[in-house]
Amino acid sequence: MKPVMIVTGAGRGIGAATAIMAAQKGYAVAVNYRSDKASADQVVAEIEADGGRAIAVQADVVDEAAIVAMFETVDRELGRVDVLVNNAGVVDQISRVDDMSFDRVDRMMKINVVGPFICAREAIKRMSTQHGGKGGAIVNIGSAASHLGGAGEYIDYAASKGAIDVMTEGLSKEVAGEGIRVNTVRPGVIRTTIHASGGNPDKPDVAGEVIPMGRIGEPEEIANAVLWLAEAGFTTGALIDVDGGV
């Protein structure tokens, strides 16, 4: 049977690139989406057209019951998960902290921190040798913002990704003896729609001028790092920067 990978937020951008590349490398892929079923179905169709195996699974990562149901669906349709990619995330409008609403910060932390924690919990229940599993890997998508700070733009987003860095460090130690590796890829500015959704559609064009490598990254470059960590048997607790040198 094919190894099984769940990619959250896989309808577009980094998630879609990761799902497609994973299928090319022999994984059966669960393409998670929150509301854009058409995009997720398109990713599944592309994988299937190339001879791969994939299913689209709806779940909002702020909903615990939906996360549990997603994992149960994958259990039934693809088998026990081998790799979880915590990719689903959100950024918001540029803002100083003194102008941020409670609802904004609450939403940011629920999607970017609580969601990955609960997804990791469900993955560990299936992967851990303490639960009868055979091990596995969790790859989180962090951000260069966690070490840059996001001042004047989105400190809340940077803080949420900083939490993912710490989660990676702690969880990697907690489950290393149970056959599970936990790592994080920290992208810089990548050519995706997340910047437009946060009200800053020009950021990729502007950022390329200040990145040491002179350009922004492509989703496939992040997917390459994710797939490497999925297979890197002696690597855990790592924070891999894929950011052009910022």
N, C-alpha and C positions, 0 to 999 in steps of 0.2 A: 504493500500500500504506500501511496505517496505520503511524505511528511506533511503535516497540516500547519498552516500559518493563518492567523487572524490579523488583519490590518484595520485598525479603526480609522474612520474618516478617509476611506479609500476611494471615494468617488472622483477625486481630482487631485492635481498637484503631486506632492511627495507621496501621499498614500497610494494614488493610482499608479505612479511609476514603480513603487515598491511592489505592489500586488502583481503587476505585469511581469516585472523582472523575476519575482519569486516563482511565478508559474513557469517561466522559461527555464528556471533552474530545477524544476521538478516538484515544486510544492503544489498541493491542493490549497486553494486560497479562499478564505472567507472575506469578502469585500463588504466591510461595514459602512453604513451611511445613516445619517440622521433623518433627512427629509428629501434629498434629491435622488429619488429612485432611478430616474432616467440616466444620470451620470454613472451610478453604480452598475446598472444593467449594461451600459456601454462598455465599462471595464471588463465585466464578465464576458460579454460577447467577444471582445478582442482576445481575451485569454482562450476562450473556447475555439475561436477561429484558428488559433495557433496550435490547437491540439491539447490545450491544458484543461485543468479542472478548476472551477470556481463557482461560488454561489454568492449572491447578494443577500446581506442580512441587515435588516433595519434595527437600530437601537440608538437611543440618545444616551450618551455617556454620563449625563447627570441623573439618570433614572436607574437606580439599583436593580429593580425588577427587570427592566429591559436588558441590562447587561447580563444578568443571570440567564434570562431567556435566550439571549444570543449565544452564549456558550453551550447551552443545552441543544440548541438547533445545530450548532457545529458538531457536537458529540454525535448526534443522530445522523447527520448528512455527510460529514466528512471524516469523523473520527476524533480521537482525543488530540487536543492542540499540542504542537511541538514548539511553535514560536508565536509569541504575541508581540506585535508592533503597536505600541501606544502612540499613535500619530494624531488622533483627533485633537484639535485645539482651536483657540480663538484669540484674536487680537481685537482691540477696540480703537475708537477715535483717539487721535493725539490729544493728550490732556496732561496738565499738571495734577499732582495729587490733591491739592487744595480745591480742585474743581471736580473731583471724582465723586460720583454717587455711591452709596452703599450697594445698590443693586448691581452697578457695574462691577465692583470689586468682588462681590459675592458670586456673580455669574462667572467671572474670570477664574476664580479659584475652584469652583465646582467643575467646570469643564476641563481646565488644564491640570488640576491636581487631584481632586476627589475622583474624577472619572478614571484616570490611569491607576490610582490606588485600587479601586474596586475591580477593574479589569485584571490587574496583577493578582489580586486575591483569588479570583476565579481561575486564573491560569495556574497558580501555585497548587490549588486543590487538585488539579489534573496532572501536573507535571511532577510534583514532588515525590520522591521515593518514599517519604513518610505517608503518602496517601495512595501508594500503590502505583505511582507513575514511573516513567523511565527517564525523567529529566527533561530539560528543554531550555529555551532561551527567551528572555524578555528584552526587547530593544525599545527604549523610550526615545521619542523625538523631543529634544530640548531646544535650546536656542543660544546663539552667541550673546543674546541680550542678558543672559544670566550672569555673565562676567563683565558686560559693558554697563549694565544698570538701567538703561532706558530713560535717562533723565531728560525731561522736557518732552517726552513722547508717550511712554507707557511703562512707568515703573511697576505698575500692577502686573503687567504681562511678564516683565523681567523677573519679578519676585516669584511668580508662579513657576517659571522655568528654573529658577534657583531651587525651588522646592523639589523639582524633578531631579536635579543634580544630587541633592542630599538623599532623596529616596533611593536613587541608584546606588550610592555609596553604602547606605545601611542595608538595603535589601539584598545586595550582592553578597554581603557577609552572612546575612541571616540564612540564606538558602543555598549557599555554595556547597555545603555538605550533603544536600539533597538532590544534587544533579542539575541545579538550575543556575544559569549564568544571567546576570543583569547588567546591561550596558546602556549608554546613551550616546546618540549622535546629536551634536549641537550645530545646526545649520546657521550660516549667516543669511544674507539676503538672497533669496531664491526666486526664480521666475515662476510665481504662482499667483493665484487670485486673492490670497489672504490679505495683501496690502490694500487692494481695492475695497475689500469687505470692511477694512478698518478705516476707510476714508482717506487713504494715502496712496492712490493708484500710481503716482509718479515715483514712488520710492525706489523701485528697482532701477529706473533710469538714472536717478540722481546718485544712488549708492555706488553704482559702478565707477563713478569718478573718484571715490575716496577709498575704495577697497584696494589694498596693496597689489593684488593681481590684476587690477584694472577692469574687472567685469564682475557681474553677479553670477550666482551658481544656477545650475539646471536641476530639476527634480531628479533626474536619473543619476546625478552625481551623489545625491544624498542616498538614493536607493542602493547604489553600489556599496556605500558604507554600512547600511543596514544589513544587507545580505552577507557582507563579510563578517559582521558581528554575530549574525545568526549561526555561522559555521565556525567561528574562532574558538576552538575548544578550550584554550587555556587563558582566555581573556574574560575577566569579569570585573565589575566596578569601574570600568573605563568610561571616560568622557571624551569622545572623539570630536574634535573641532573640524568642521568642513565649512569654512567661512571665507576662504580667499586670503586669510592672513590678518584679519582685523584684530 
